[in-house]
Amino acid sequence: SGLAVFHPKGGTVRRIMEHYSRERHEQAGYEFVYSPHIAKEDLFRISGHLQWYEESMYPAMELDGGTDYYLKPMNCPFHILIYKSRQRSYRDLPMRLFEFGTVYRYEKSGVVQGLTRARGFAQDDAHIFTTRQDMVHEIRSLLVFVLDLLRDYGLDDFYLELSTKPEEKAVGSDQEWDEATEALREAADGMEGLPHELVLDPGGGAFYGPKISVQARDAIGRTWQISTIQLDFQLPQRFDLEYVAADGQRHRPTMIHRALFGSIERFFAILVEHYAGAFPAWLAPVQVKILPVRDDHDAYAMRLADRLRGEGFRAEMVEADEPLGGRIRKAKLEKVPFVLVVGDDDVANSTAGVNPRAGDVERGVPVEHFIERLAADVLAHA
């Protein structure tokens, strides 16, 4: 329960989601890192997770003659270790570290729900180390990046929610929390294309800092919390992080925690609901299904499938082992963007009958023309 297994088609969608996200992060100046799934107790004691978050962590594993190891509930302590591995200068900042990191949280069985509330999941997790002076600018540019990327996946109806200091389980002074909360409010103020008023979530912040959540409405109006941006003064203090400023003095960086999808699993579920399974062509696990009318058309259909795969498209050929109408219905139920039917005339003329998911059937379409159309459809989002 709460530990998802992805089958081949779900794995294909996930791979495409991750690949596109990596490309966009690389363009935005993020550096890619990797961290292990477990660590010694000391790391989570310094971070505060064992004090403030232990009830949501898996139990300790006693190894190496009495040393306790824990499955990681968050990636941030490891990214802090990367920052702390050598002396940092103001020239290194902002430092943007990014990872698709799997984390484990022991959710109670009563709240585990499909892919939307899981016990093990991969976060598209980033931690940004910046100066106090630049933190508002960094958060604002981060919000622009987050919203643009979510729009690429087909979501476009957003509002922002500001979560403030919890009444219990919070570390740091009221002054620090007030400053961090005001910085988030200032960064979010007047974001283009969003409601001007932030929705307040009193007491909903993490134990180390307040956060802004991007709330998105899907195609039928349901609201989902997706991205979170948390501003943190506390972990840099707990790990004694520093950088050398232009004046030669040592200063404390500010840390921004950010998960854009929230988790891959949950975002996958949201997209399934948003599109009702009818993924756009660039994201669909199978973009084209090719159906020969009779078995003597199988060879041509297979050559066409091989060509499409050679061009980089995801195509499948379905052999003529049952009536054509039944195979067309199955392909339609799978919500494949394009179904191609090939018969005698198509074999003779290098054409295909094109049955798009949303549109009228076209007969005798030259294969070259269909490939150009498919390429334009797939690349339209980029």
N, C-alpha and C positions, 0 to 999 in steps of 0.2 A: 504494500500500500504506500502510495506517495513516491514510488521509485519507478519512473517511466522507462519503458523500452521502446525505442523507435524502430518501426519496420522500414523496409526499403523506401517506400514512397514518402513516408514521413521523414525519413533520413535525408532524402533528396531535397525536400523543401527546407529542412533545417540547414543543410549544407549551403544552399543558395542564399538563405537569409544571412548566414554567418559570413559567407564570402563577400557579399555586397557590403555588409557592415564593415568588414576589415578594410576594404578598398576605401570607403568613405573616411574611416578613422586615419588611415595612412595619409590621405590627402589633407587632413586637418591637423597633422603634426603630432599624432600620438605615437608612442613607442610601445612595441609589443613585448610582453613578458609572460612568464609561466611560473606557477608556484605549485608545491606539492599539496596533496589532499589532507595530510595530517601534520601535526607539529607537537612539540613538547608543551607541557602545561605552562611553563614559564612565559611563553609568548602570549598566551591568552590571559595570563594573570596581569602582565604589564598592560596589555590593551584594555583591560577592564571587562572582557567578555565573561570571565569566570565569576566576577562579582555581580555583574548586571544582567547577564544573558544566559547563565548556566542552565536554567530550566528548559531552554530551547536548544541545547546542545546534546549530542549523543554522549552516552557515558564514557568515562575514561577507559583507555586500554592500557593495562600495566605491562610494560615491556622493559627490556634491558635491566633486569634485576631491581625493579621497583620504580622506574620512571613512568609517569603517566603521559600518554599521548592522547590527543583529541582530534576527531574529524573537524575540519575547519567549518565554522558557521559563516564566515566572511573572508574575503580576500585581502582586506585592508592591512592586516598586520604584516603580510608578506611583502606588499608593495612598500610599506614603511621600511622594511629591512633592506630593500633594494636602494631606496633613497639614502639610507643611513650607512651603506657599504663603503662610502668614501666622503671626503669633505666636499661640500657643495658651495657654489658661488651664485651670486645674483644672476650671473650670465646663464646659469643652468635653468633658470625659472622663466616662465612656468614649465614645470616638468609634468608631462601627461603620460601616465602609464596605463596600458590597456591590456585586458586579459579576458578570454572566455574561460572563466574559472568555475568549476563545479563546487558547490557548497552543500552542506548537510545540516538540516535543522529538524530537531525531533518535534514535529507538530503532533498534537494529540490526534488520535484516530478519528475523533468526531469532527474535526475541522479539515481533515485531508479531503480534497475534492479534485479528482481528475488531474489535469495538468495545471489548473489554476491555483491550487494550494498543495504543494508537494513537499516531500521530505529531502529529496536530493534534486538539485537543479543547477543549470549553468547560467551564471550571470554574465552579461556583457559589461564587465566591471571596469571602471576607470577611476583612478585617483590622481588628482591634479594638485601639485605642490606649487604655491605661488606666494607672493608677498602680500602683506596686509593692504598695501596701497593699491594693488592691482586686482584684489579679489572680486570686487563688484563688476569690473569690466570682464573678468574671466567668466564669472557666472552668467553675465548677460550674453556673451558670445556663445557660451555653452548652451544656453536655452535656444538660441537661434539654430545651432547645429542640431540639437535634439529634435526640435519641431520639424526642421527640414527633412531629416532622415525618416521620421515617422510618416511624413506626407509621402515620401517615396514608396512606402509600403501600403499606401492607400487610405490612411487615416487623416482626416483634415478638420475635425470638429473638436476643439480643445478648450479647456480652461485650466487655470493653475490653482493649486491648493497649498496653503502655507501651514505647516505643522510646527507648533511651538513646544516649549519646554514641558516635559512630563512632570506631573506633581510628585511622582516617586521615580526612583531609578534614573537619576540624572547626575552627571558629574560636571563640575565647573561652577563658577560664580554667576549670580544673576546678571552682573554687568557684562560678562562675556556672552551669555545667552542673548541679552538684549542687543548687543552689538552685532552678533551673528544674524539674529532675526531681522534686524533693520537692514543689513547688507543684502539679504535675500529679497526683502521687500523692495528695496531700491533697484536691484537688478531686474526684477520682474515688472516694475512699474512701466506701463505704457507699451508693452510688447505688441508689435504690430499683428493684427489679425486675431487678437484675443480679447476677452472681456477685460475692462480696465480694473475691475474690483477683484482682488484676490479672495478666494474662499478660505476662511479660517478653519483650522482643525486644532482647537486648543488641546495641548498636552499630547499631541501625536508625534512629536519628534523622537529621534533616536536618543539613546542615553548620552551620546557625546555631542549632539548638536541638532539644531532645527533643520527642516528640509522643505523644499518645494517639490510637489508632486504634479506631474502632468496627467490630467484626467482627460480621457478621450471617449467620445461617443461613437458607437459603431453604426452600421447601416440601418439598424432598427431602433436606434436611440438609447441603447443600454450604455451605461457609463462604466469605464474600466480605469483603474489606476495603472499607469504604465511606468513612465520614467520617474526617477527620484533624483534630486540633487540636494546633497547635505553639506552644510558648511561646518567645519570642525576645527575648533581651537584646542581641543583637549588631547587628542592622540599625539600631535606634535609635542605637547608638553610631557606626556607620559613616557614617550620614547626619546625625549631630549633631542629633538631635531633642530638643526641649525643650518644657516647659510651665511657666507661672508658677503656683506654688502659692499657697495662701491667705496664707502668710507673706511673699509677694512675692519669694521666692527661685525660681531656675530649677532644675528637676529633669528627669530623663530619664524619658520614659514607657516602659512595657513594651508589647510588641507581641505579639498573638495572631494566628496564621495559621489559617484555618479553611476547608476545603472540605467541604460537607455531603454532596453526592452523590459527591464525588471528581471525577467529570466527568459531564456529561450523557450522553455516549455510553456510558460504562461502566455507569452506573446504569440507563439504558434497557435494556442487555443483561441486567443482573441481573433487572430486572422481567419481561422476556420469559421468562427461565428460571424465575423464581419462579412466575409465573402460567401457564406453558406456553402463552403466547399468549392465554389467556382473560382479558383485562384486565377489571377491574370496570367497571360501566357508566359511572362518572364519568370513567374514563381511556381507555375504548375508542375507537379512531378512528372507528368507525361503531357507533352505539348501537342503531339500528333499521334493518332491511331490510324493505321492503314488497313483497310478491309478489302481483300480480294473478293470478287463476286463468286467465282468458282475456284476449285483447287488448281486448275490449269493457269490461274492468274497469280498463284502464290510466288512464283519465282520473280515476276516483275515487282510485286508488292515488297518482297524482301530486298530487292536491289534499291527500291525507292527508300525503304527504311534505313538501309546502310548508308545511302547518300545523305539523308537528313542527319543521321548521327555523325557522319563525317564532317558535316557543316557546323556541328556543335549543338544540334537540337536534340531534344529528348523524344524519340519516336519509337513506337512499338508496332509490329505487324501481328495481326490476329488471323490465323489460318482459317480457311473456309471449311471448317469441320462442323458447322451448324448453319441453319438458314441465315441469310444476310440480315433480315429484319431484326432477328434476335440479337445479333452482334452489334447492330447499330444502337438498339435500345440500351444494351449494357454500356457501351461507350458514352452514351448520353447521360446515363445514371452516374457514371464516374466523373462527369462534368469536364471531360477533356476539351480543351479549347478548339481543336480542329480534328474532324474525322474525315479521312480521305477514302473514297470508294473507287476501286479500279476494276475495269472490265475489258472487253475485247478492244474497243476503240482506244482506250487509254494505253494499252500495251502497244498498239500499232502507232500511236501518235505522241507518246511520251507526255501524256496528260493525266489528270485525275479529277474525279468529282469531289468538290470541296463542300463539306457540310460543317459550317462554323457553329460554335455553341450558341451564338446570338446572331442570327442572320439567315438568309435564304440559301438553299442549296444551289451550287453552281456546277454545271457540267463542262467537261472538256477543258479544264484550266491547265495551261502549259505548266509543267513542273517548275521551270525556271521562274515563272511569274509568281507561283505560290511561295517559293523559297524567298523571293524578294519581299513579299507581303509579310511572311512570318518573321523575317529578320527585322523589318520595320516595326512590327507589333512588339517583339521582344525587346528591342532597343529603345522603345518610346519612353520608358521610365527613366532611362539613364541620363 
